[in-house]
């Protein structure tokens, strides 16, 4: 039984751990993984080797991640594999492609919009999904596999740690700025705007951009990190009960004296919890213990909002930077 695991190079560590697990289960399982050291000999044509391995493999496992989507070669490899395996097995009605999504990609969305959208996709960090795949190998491929329940639990734990350690919660967010637009304004950017560079977000705000006396100020101005597929912050507590949401706020203008951080959940963006911090001029290293928000809602964070109000500033106009966002 030869298994071809297709993956983005940035997911190498996770894929090698999966390959090690599969080969440990049975001497009849052989895994091809291009990231494995020495697997492609010096002087061999990389693309020809990949295509030759596809022809020789019995099962194709694409590990669907954002890096996989971003790799043109991975997407071509997926299409070629589908063609090879479809021509070989379609007559017999056999299964041959087993996609697994890598967090934060959701398995129900992993292949949407592609010709493979009808394929059942598993979650690589879900024990039950890997369990189902192994049951398939036993029942349909007549492989002898025993004593794998404990190994599977250990694999899930290790994969979760690897995925979360590398998770950049800023890069997977949709960044935007908002304000209470019941006030009169000519352009939204007159009130608040932002720029993003090198994992830092710079926010410029002006509560009275037209310098009108007694002008009604917006009730709030906010920088929002949005998560369409929801951010599961509860997973971090499985490995570290002291896990914290950390960020650095740099105040450039000495106008900002307080900021509120709101965590929202579900499609309705309900507020789970709010934390407020006094701000001084220059750098402010700030942290929030995730344990304080522990609830079922922590698994489906939809927005993280950095909010200021007129009472939180000294002057109408100001600028600040949010950076070093991480959970650790």
N, C-alpha and C positions, 0 to 999 in steps of 0.2 A: 504494500500500500504506500504509494508515494503522494505526498501532500505538498502542494505549492502554496506558499503564503506570500501574497502580494501586499506591499506596504510602502509607505513613504520613508525615506531614509531617516527623518527626524524621529520616527517611531521605532527605531532599531532596537532599543533596549527592551521595550515591551514585547516586540515580536520574537526576539531571541529567547525570552523567558517562556513564551507560549510554545515555541519549537522544542525547547528543552523538555517541557512538560509532556508534549505529545510523544516524543521519542522515548521518554522514560516509561510510558505506559505499556509499550509493547515493542518487542524486537522486530515486529512486522511493519512498523511505521517508520518511514523515512521522510524527513521534511527537507524541502528545498526552500532556502531563504537567502536572497541575494546579499543580505547584510552579514551573513555568517562568514567569518574570516576564512579565506582559502577556498571558498565554495566555487568561485570563478577563477580558474587558473590564469597565471600571468601569460599574456599574449593571446588569450581567447577573446573573441568578439563578444562584447557584453550583450548586445541585442540578440545576436544569433543564439547565444547560450540560453537566454531567457525564453526565446521561442521554442528552442529544442526541449527545454525542461517542461514547458506547457504541454507539448505533445506526449511526453513520457509520464506525466502526472495523472493520478486518478481523481484527485479532488483539488479544487482551487478555493483558497480562503483569502478574500480581500479584506484588509483591515481598514475600514472606512473612517478617516479622520479629516480634520480640516486641512492638514498637510497633504493628505491623499488627494482631496479635491484640487488643491493648488498645484499639484504635480501633473503636467501634461503627459509625462511618460506613464505615470500610474493609471491615468484614465484611458490611455491607449492600450496599456497592458490588460486592463479590465475588459475592454471591448474585444481585443484579440482572444482572450481566454474564453469569453462567452461564445465566440464564433467556433473556436476549436472544440470546446466541450459540447456545444449544442449539436454540431455535426456528428460527433462521436456517439452521443448518448440519447439524442432526441427520439430515435427509433425505439429504444428500449424503455423510455419513460423514466430513466434513472436520474437521481440527484447528483449533481457534480459541482455546483457552486454554493458555498456556504459563507455569505458575508457576515462580518462582525463589526459593529460600530464601536468606536473608541470615544469615551467621554471627552468633551461634552456633546458630541454628536449623538442625537437620539436615534434609536434603531428604527423607529417608525418613519423617520424622515431621511434616513441615510441614503437611499437610492431613488428618492422621489425625483421625478423629472428626467429619469434615464430609462432606456429600454428594459432595464433590469428591475424596475420598480415593483414588479409583482413577486420578486423573490423574498422569501421570509428571511429577515435579518435578525441576528442575535446581538446582544450586548456583551462585549468581551469581558466586562467586569461583573457579569451576572452569572452566578453559579448555575442557576437552573438552565440558562441558555447553553452553556458549555456542556452541562450534563445531558441535555437533549442531543447535542451533536455526538457525544460519546456513545449514547444509546443507539444512535443511528449506525455508528461504526460496528457496534456489537451485533445488532439485529440484521442489518442489511449487507454489511461487508464481512460478516463472520469473523471478526477480529476477537481474539481472546484478551480481554482486559479485566484485571481484578485489582482490588485494593486501592481504588483510585479516589474514593470519597475524601479521605484526609488530604491527599495530594491536591485535589481540586480546591479544597478550602484554603490550603496554603497558597496555591496559585492566585486565587482571587485576592487574598490579602496583599500579596506582593505586587500584583498588577495595580491595585488601587493606590498603593503607596507611590509607585512609579508615576502614575498618571497625575496624581494630585501634586506631587513635588514639582512637576514640570508645568503645571497648569498656570497659564497667564490669564487671570480673570479680567485684565484690562483689554487684551487683544481680542477676546471673544465678545466684548460688549459693543453695543451701539451707543456712541457718545453724542449727546445733544445738550443744548441749553434751553431753559424755559423761564417764563416769568408770568405773573398775573397780568394778562393782557386786557383787563377791563379798563386800563388807562389808555390815554390817547398817545399814539406814537406814529412816526412816519415809516420807519424801517425797524424790524426786529433787532437788527444788529446795533441799533442806537442804544438799546437798553442793555443787551448782553450778547456777547459773542465768545467763541472759543477757538483755539488752535491746538493741534496735536502734533507732537514731535518727540522722538526718542523716549516714548513711554511716559511723557509728561503732558498734562493738559493745562494750558494757560487760559484763564478766564478774565475777560474785561467786562466790567459792569458800570452802568451809570444810571442812578435812580432818577436823575433830572437832566437828561441830555440836552434839552433845549433852554435850560436855565430860566425857566418860567417861574415867577414868584407864586408861591402857594400851589404849585403843581402837585397833583395827586401822585404819590409814589406807588410803585407796584408793591403788593403785599409780600411778595417773595420773588427771589431770583434763584434759580437752581441749575446745577450741573448734574446731569443724569447719565448713569451707566445702565443701559437697558439690556435685558437678556430675553430674547424671543423664545429660546428653548429652555429658559429657566436655569438658574444656577443652584446646584445642590450644595449648600454650605454645611449641611449636617454631616456629610461624608468625612469632613476634616476632623470632626469630634471622635470618629471611630478609631483614629490613630493617636490623637492628641487632645485630651480633654481641656488642655490649656490653650488650644488654638486661638489665634487672634486675627482680626481684620486690621491690617496696618496700612498707613499712608503718611506721606509727608505733605504738609501744607506750607507753602512759602508765600508770605504776605509781602508784596513789593512796595505798597504805598502807605502802610501804617494806618489805613482806613478801617480795615476789617478787625473787629474785636471779638466776634463769636461766629461759629458755624454749627449747623445742625446736620447730622447724618441720619438719613431715613432708610430703612430697609423695608421694601415692599414685596408682596408675594401675590401669586395667582394672576390670571388674565385680567382681573379687575384692579390690579395694583393696590391692594389693601395694605395699610401700614402695619408691619409686624412689630417694629420698635424704632424709637428715635433716641439719638444720643447727641448731646451738645458739648462743645468744647470752647473754652476761652482761647483767643488767638493773640499772639504778640507779633510784632514786626520781625521779619526774617523767617527762619525755618521752625516749624512746629512738628515734632514727631508724635503721631497720635495712634492709639490702638483701642480696639474694642474686643473684649472677650466674647467669642461666639457662644459660649455656654450660657451667657445671660439671655440669649434669644432662643434658647432651646425649645422647640415645638415642632409639630408636624409641618408647619408652614416653612420651616427653614430649608426644606428640600426643594422648594419651588420659588426661589427669589427671582423676582421679575425686574426689579430696579434697585439700584443703590444711588441715593440722591444726596448731594451736598447743597444745603439750602441756607440762604441768608435773607434777613428781613431788614427793613429800614432801621429798626432799633439795634441791629447788630453791627452797624457801621458808624464811623465818625464823620466821614465825608461822603457825598453822593457818588463820587467816582472812585474806582479802585481797580486793582489787578492782583490776582493771586494764581499760584500754580499748585496743582495736585500731582504728585508723583510717588514712586516707590509703592504702588498699590500691590498688596499681596496678602495671602493668608498663610500664616506660619505659627 
